[in-house]
Amino acid sequence: MSTCAAPAGSPCRTGKGKVAIQYHTARFRLVPQLAKTLNVPTPPVRKPGSAWVELPRPRNEGAEPAGHVRLGYARASTARQSLDTQLDSLTEAGVTRIFSEKISTRATRRPELDKAVALAREIRASGAAVTLVVHEHKRLGRGIDLATLAEELKASDVGLEFLTGELKGSHDPSGVVFTVLAALSGMEREYVRDRTLEGHESARKRGKTIGGAGVTDDDMLSMALHLRDQEMSLRDIAKRLVITTGTKKGQHPSPATVMRMLREYDEKVATVASV
């Protein structure tokens, strides 16, 4: 019989408090049927030789949640946009803690959102009910991204609530209404984007300038081509160019402006060469 002092059914530990390589199954031999019916899953964080740390105990199925925690998430797409409206709305909704960041929904990772979801799961695992509260669904995501995140929250038994917008209220991600509205929000964004691009293309064909008055000229283009031949980056090229006309006279053009100017030049050269 093993001398392991760990309670029956828990991963065994060595005398120095380390996780054992395998269970001391001899402790279960007094009841032979346990060898077939007992199933004690070992969490992934348990590794042979690692220090023993007590993990949150799994909650009993059907048990009533011990309390309710409301976590908030606020997001703006750019640094210039203000979060004040969202923060005020979340505070009025009784949110316990707010995670906020200024980042586009196109970013593959949103650190503050990841922290909010991780904390929500941790609190729910401890037995308390948790709801992630967002000012509007567009702050959380659109289309497939929104539906996917909502499903992940549902799998962790974390509630989801929007304070305003088309999806205002608490939602069940597995419901048909939520799925349809989430998909429509993604389609709306694509529709607006396509219409904007079509308008820009139509304006260019008529010789109109998109995005305000132009700041480039032939002299700037010649210098940019010369610097590009020296294999300089767009940022370095922009630092060496100066706007000579308009309200931005004396300033440097942005790297995006330089990239657009060079791209349009390359397209014209390619068109002439193909004729």
DOLODO-124755 format. One record per residue (C-alpha): x, z, y; chain; residue number from 1. Coordinates in Angstrom, 3 decimals, decimal comma, always signed. Each point is the difference from the previous one (the first is absolute). Layout:
% DOLODO-124755
X | Z | Y | A | NUM
...
This chain:
% DOLODO-124755
+0,000 | +0,000 | +0,000 | A | 1
+1,337 | -0,923 | +3,397 | A | 2
+0,785 | +2,683 | +2,605 | A | 3
-1,425 | -2,127 | +2,824 | A | 4
-1,918 | +2,296 | +2,368 | A | 5
-2,090 | -2,750 | +1,607 | A | 6
-3,777 | +0,282 | -0,537 | A | 7
-1,347 | -2,030 | -2,898 | A | 8
-0,983 | -3,485 | +1,119 | A | 9
+2,486 | -0,227 | +2,885 | A | 10
+3,310 | -1,917 | +0,034 | A | 11
+2,654 | +2,225 | -1,531 | A | 12
+2,905 | +1,418 | +1,993 | A | 13
+3,500 | +1,044 | -0,920 | A | 14
+1,353 | +3,493 | +0,508 | A | 15
+1,383 | -1,036 | +3,422 | A | 16
-3,357 | -1,252 | +1,252 | A | 17
+0,642 | -3,714 | -0,608 | A | 18
-2,487 | -2,436 | -1,527 | A | 19
+0,658 | -0,452 | -3,711 | A | 20
+0,582 | -3,430 | -1,524 | A | 21
-3,100 | +0,333 | -2,189 | A | 22
-2,742 | +2,475 | -0,840 | A | 23
+0,726 | +2,872 | -2,378 | A | 24
-2,754 | -1,121 | -2,319 | A | 25
+0,690 | +2,913 | -2,351 | A | 26
-2,173 | +2,121 | +2,315 | A | 27
-3,053 | -1,984 | -1,106 | A | 28
+0,585 | +0,079 | -3,772 | A | 29
-2,099 | +3,125 | -0,455 | A | 30
-3,011 | -2,251 | +0,637 | A | 31
+0,756 | -3,273 | -1,873 | A | 32
-2,952 | -1,929 | +1,461 | A | 33
+1,550 | +0,329 | +3,456 | A | 34
+2,691 | -2,466 | -1,050 | A | 35
-2,685 | -2,707 | -0,084 | A | 36
-2,372 | +1,055 | +2,763 | A | 37
+2,154 | +1,644 | +2,669 | A | 38
+1,061 | -2,363 | +2,768 | A | 39
+2,206 | +1,453 | +2,738 | A | 40
+1,015 | -2,751 | +2,483 | A | 41
+3,286 | +0,556 | +1,789 | A | 42
+0,023 | -0,975 | +3,707 | A | 43
+2,547 | -2,700 | +0,947 | A | 44
+1,897 | +2,480 | +2,176 | A | 45
+0,906 | +2,004 | -3,111 | A | 46
+3,408 | -1,197 | -1,128 | A | 47
+2,340 | +1,609 | -2,549 | A | 48
+2,447 | +2,285 | +1,779 | A | 49
-1,872 | +0,035 | +3,341 | A | 50
-0,885 | +3,265 | +1,728 | A | 51
-3,422 | +1,377 | -0,888 | A | 52
-2,490 | -0,186 | +2,874 | A | 53
-3,616 | +0,972 | -0,462 | A | 54
-2,337 | -2,904 | +0,753 | A | 55
-3,562 | +0,215 | +1,339 | A | 56
-2,372 | +0,894 | -2,788 | A | 57
-2,493 | -2,756 | -0,896 | A | 58
-3,495 | +0,720 | +1,248 | A | 59
-2,773 | +0,527 | -2,496 | A | 60
-2,420 | -2,880 | -0,424 | A | 61
-3,278 | +0,711 | +1,744 | A | 62
+1,379 | +2,932 | +1,974 | A | 63
-1,235 | +0,407 | +3,554 | A | 64
+2,649 | -0,843 | +2,678 | A | 65
+1,528 | +3,045 | +1,659 | A | 66
-0,472 | -0,936 | +3,653 | A | 67
+0,054 | -3,312 | +1,870 | A | 68
+2,917 | -1,508 | +1,947 | A | 69
-0,369 | -2,932 | +2,416 | A | 70
+3,157 | -2,024 | +0,682 | A | 71
+0,098 | -2,651 | +2,728 | A | 72
+1,897 | -3,269 | +0,392 | A | 73
+0,427 | -1,950 | +3,257 | A | 74
+1,829 | -3,306 | +0,468 | A | 75
+0,759 | -2,484 | +2,765 | A | 76
+1,480 | -3,442 | -0,607 | A | 77
+2,546 | +0,063 | +2,838 | A | 78
+1,976 | +2,601 | +1,936 | A | 79
-1,906 | -0,882 | +3,201 | A | 80
-3,382 | +0,911 | -1,462 | A | 81
-1,308 | +3,532 | +0,513 | A | 82
-1,121 | +2,329 | -2,777 | A | 83
-1,870 | +2,362 | +2,328 | A | 84
-3,492 | -1,243 | -0,876 | A | 85
+0,611 | +0,281 | -3,718 | A | 86
+1,648 | +3,417 | +0,277 | A | 87
-2,843 | +1,381 | +2,131 | A | 88
-2,578 | -1,361 | -2,436 | A | 89
+1,759 | +1,527 | -3,014 | A | 90
+0,377 | +3,354 | +1,727 | A | 91
-3,728 | +0,092 | +0,829 | A | 92
-0,744 | -0,784 | -3,663 | A | 93
+1,687 | +3,239 | -1,065 | A | 94
+3,116 | -1,523 | -1,538 | A | 95
+2,533 | +2,613 | -1,143 | A | 96
+3,127 | -2,145 | +0,317 | A | 97
+0,546 | -3,474 | +1,457 | A | 98
+2,589 | -2,567 | -1,068 | A | 99
+0,604 | -2,736 | +2,584 | A | 100
+2,301 | -2,989 | +0,382 | A | 101
+0,387 | -3,255 | +1,911 | A | 102
+0,493 | -2,739 | -2,557 | A | 103
-1,697 | -3,243 | -1,045 | A | 104
-2,271 | -0,146 | -3,051 | A | 105
+2,176 | -2,894 | -1,164 | A | 106
+2,840 | +2,461 | -0,653 | A | 107
+0,524 | +0,541 | -3,720 | A | 108
+0,587 | +3,714 | +0,530 | A | 109
-1,635 | +2,352 | +2,478 | A | 110
+1,914 | +3,298 | -0,238 | A | 111
-2,592 | +2,231 | +1,672 | A | 112
-2,836 | -1,427 | -2,094 | A | 113
+2,054 | +0,589 | -3,142 | A | 114
+0,558 | +3,615 | +1,083 | A | 115
-3,710 | +0,504 | +0,668 | A | 116
-0,997 | -1,364 | -3,418 | A | 117
+2,705 | +2,038 | -1,779 | A | 118
-1,125 | +3,214 | +1,706 | A | 119
-3,646 | -0,753 | -0,783 | A | 120
+0,815 | -0,408 | -3,686 | A | 121
+2,052 | +3,207 | -0,025 | A | 122
-2,786 | +2,018 | +1,610 | A | 123
-2,613 | -1,481 | -2,332 | A | 124
+2,160 | +0,871 | -3,012 | A | 125
-0,017 | +3,622 | +1,154 | A | 126
-3,791 | +0,069 | -0,284 | A | 127
-1,176 | -0,575 | +3,589 | A | 128
-2,184 | -2,935 | +1,018 | A | 129
+1,735 | -2,489 | +2,328 | A | 130
-1,306 | -2,734 | +2,304 | A | 131
+2,200 | -2,529 | +1,786 | A | 132
-1,622 | -0,661 | +3,383 | A | 133
+0,761 | -3,155 | +2,032 | A | 134
-1,415 | -1,041 | +3,378 | A | 135
-0,809 | -3,540 | -1,190 | A | 136
+0,649 | -1,897 | -3,216 | A | 137
+2,193 | -2,527 | +1,856 | A | 138
+2,478 | +2,826 | +0,658 | A | 139
+0,388 | +0,458 | -3,754 | A | 140
+0,045 | -3,607 | -1,166 | A | 141
-2,095 | -3,097 | -0,633 | A | 142
-1,339 | -1,987 | -2,903 | A | 143
+1,793 | +0,418 | -3,312 | A | 144
+2,511 | +2,499 | +1,438 | A | 145
-2,807 | +2,305 | +1,132 | A | 146
-1,862 | -0,253 | -3,302 | A | 147
+3,195 | +0,664 | -1,989 | A | 148
+0,883 | +3,100 | +2,023 | A | 149
-3,548 | +1,282 | -0,290 | A | 150
+0,118 | -0,390 | -3,780 | A | 151
+3,240 | +1,997 | -0,117 | A | 152
-1,632 | +2,798 | +1,981 | A | 153
-3,007 | -0,110 | -2,288 | A | 154
+2,251 | +0,322 | -3,068 | A | 155
+1,512 | +3,150 | +1,547 | A | 156
-3,489 | +1,323 | +0,826 | A | 157
+0,762 | -0,148 | +3,739 | A | 158
-2,904 | -0,770 | +2,333 | A | 159
+0,104 | -2,701 | +2,677 | A | 160
-1,869 | +0,100 | +3,317 | A | 161
-0,100 | -2,288 | +3,067 | A | 162
-1,229 | +1,337 | +3,335 | A | 163
-1,079 | -3,327 | +1,527 | A | 164
-0,253 | -3,741 | -0,696 | A | 165
-1,806 | -2,006 | -2,672 | A | 166
+1,024 | +2,445 | -2,743 | A | 167
-0,912 | +3,164 | +1,924 | A | 168
-0,614 | +2,992 | -2,256 | A | 169
+1,234 | +1,214 | -3,401 | A | 170
+0,405 | -2,648 | -2,674 | A | 171
+0,311 | -0,364 | -3,731 | A | 172
+2,709 | -2,683 | -0,559 | A | 173
-1,625 | -0,988 | -3,274 | A | 174
-3,246 | -0,882 | +1,778 | A | 175
-1,076 | -3,611 | +0,554 | A | 176
-0,739 | +0,492 | +3,710 | A | 177
+3,478 | +1,318 | +0,777 | A | 178
+1,713 | -2,779 | -1,995 | A | 179
-1,987 | -2,754 | +1,753 | A | 180
+0,545 | +1,403 | +3,496 | A | 181
+3,733 | +0,502 | -0,636 | A | 182
+0,316 | -3,612 | -1,155 | A | 183
-1,939 | -1,270 | +3,042 | A | 184
+2,324 | +1,897 | +2,350 | A | 185
+2,945 | -1,880 | -1,493 | A | 186
-1,805 | -3,344 | +0,286 | A | 187
-0,816 | +0,728 | +3,655 | A | 188
+3,681 | +0,482 | +0,809 | A | 189
+0,982 | -3,259 | -1,712 | A | 190
-2,815 | -1,845 | +1,791 | A | 191
+1,137 | +1,230 | +3,441 | A | 192
+3,607 | -0,889 | -0,806 | A | 193
-0,894 | -3,525 | -1,146 | A | 194
-2,146 | -0,628 | +3,085 | A | 195
+2,790 | +1,220 | +2,278 | A | 196
+2,560 | -2,268 | -1,638 | A | 197
-2,368 | -2,960 | +0,223 | A | 198
-0,496 | +0,675 | +3,714 | A | 199
+3,749 | +0,194 | +0,601 | A | 200
+0,593 | -3,262 | -1,836 | A | 201
-2,750 | -1,739 | +1,955 | A | 202
+1,446 | +1,266 | +3,289 | A | 203
+3,512 | -1,167 | -0,876 | A | 204
-1,284 | -3,506 | -0,737 | A | 205
-1,432 | -0,075 | +3,534 | A | 206
+3,305 | +1,102 | +1,484 | A | 207
-1,129 | +3,518 | +0,879 | A | 208
+2,359 | +2,971 | -0,128 | A | 209
-0,867 | +2,839 | -2,382 | A | 210
+0,833 | +3,588 | +0,908 | A | 211
+0,314 | -0,210 | +3,775 | A | 212
+2,383 | -1,927 | +2,248 | A | 213
+3,020 | -1,539 | -1,678 | A | 214
+3,408 | +1,532 | +0,667 | A | 215
+2,171 | -2,614 | -1,661 | A | 216
+1,531 | -3,162 | +1,453 | A | 217
+2,424 | -2,747 | -1,003 | A | 218
+3,064 | +1,921 | +1,166 | A | 219
-0,981 | +3,036 | -2,060 | A | 220
-0,612 | -2,203 | -3,034 | A | 221
+3,427 | -1,654 | +0,336 | A | 222
+1,738 | +3,375 | +0,192 | A | 223
-2,034 | +1,344 | -2,943 | A | 224
+0,961 | -3,006 | -2,144 | A | 225
+3,651 | +0,488 | +0,924 | A | 226
-0,109 | +3,685 | -0,959 | A | 227
-1,862 | -0,761 | -3,225 | A | 228
+2,761 | -2,428 | -0,988 | A | 229
+2,341 | +2,989 | +0,226 | A | 230
-2,186 | +1,706 | -2,637 | A | 231
-1,172 | +2,742 | +2,334 | A | 232
-3,157 | +1,985 | -0,786 | A | 233
-3,228 | -0,468 | +1,959 | A | 234
+0,413 | +3,452 | +1,532 | A | 235
+3,525 | -0,801 | +1,236 | A | 236
-1,104 | -3,388 | +1,321 | A | 237
-2,863 | +1,626 | +1,941 | A | 238
+2,419 | +2,458 | +1,638 | A | 239
+2,054 | -2,905 | +1,395 | A | 240
-2,942 | -1,933 | +1,431 | A | 241
-1,673 | +0,662 | +3,369 | A | 242
-3,458 | -1,030 | +1,202 | A | 243
+0,313 | -1,976 | +3,261 | A | 244
-3,631 | -0,355 | +1,109 | A | 245
-3,259 | +1,902 | +0,122 | A | 246
-0,777 | +3,713 | +0,157 | A | 247
+2,616 | +0,737 | -2,679 | A | 248
+2,817 | -1,654 | +1,952 | A | 249
+3,339 | +1,674 | -0,703 | A | 250
-1,134 | +1,528 | -3,304 | A | 251
+1,076 | -0,957 | -3,511 | A | 252
-2,470 | -1,833 | -2,247 | A | 253
-1,070 | +1,758 | -3,178 | A | 254
+1,479 | -1,024 | -3,379 | A | 255
-3,478 | -1,242 | -0,947 | A | 256
-0,030 | -2,324 | +3,031 | A | 257
+3,424 | -1,364 | -0,948 | A | 258
-1,119 | -0,540 | -3,589 | A | 259
-3,133 | -1,846 | +1,135 | A | 260
+1,993 | -2,173 | +2,437 | A | 261
+2,532 | -1,006 | -2,664 | A | 262
-2,696 | -0,584 | -2,607 | A | 263
-1,952 | -2,323 | +2,312 | A | 264
+3,217 | -1,889 | +0,757 | A | 265
+0,764 | -0,394 | -3,719 | A | 266
-3,544 | -1,231 | -0,663 | A | 267
+0,291 | -2,631 | +2,731 | A | 268
+3,345 | -1,199 | -1,357 | A | 269
-1,445 | -0,228 | -3,518 | A | 270
-3,009 | -1,961 | +1,267 | A | 271
+2,175 | -2,518 | +1,858 | A | 272
+2,279 | -0,400 | -3,019 | A | 273
-2,943 | -0,734 | -2,310 | A | 274
-1,398 | -2,771 | +2,244 | A | 275
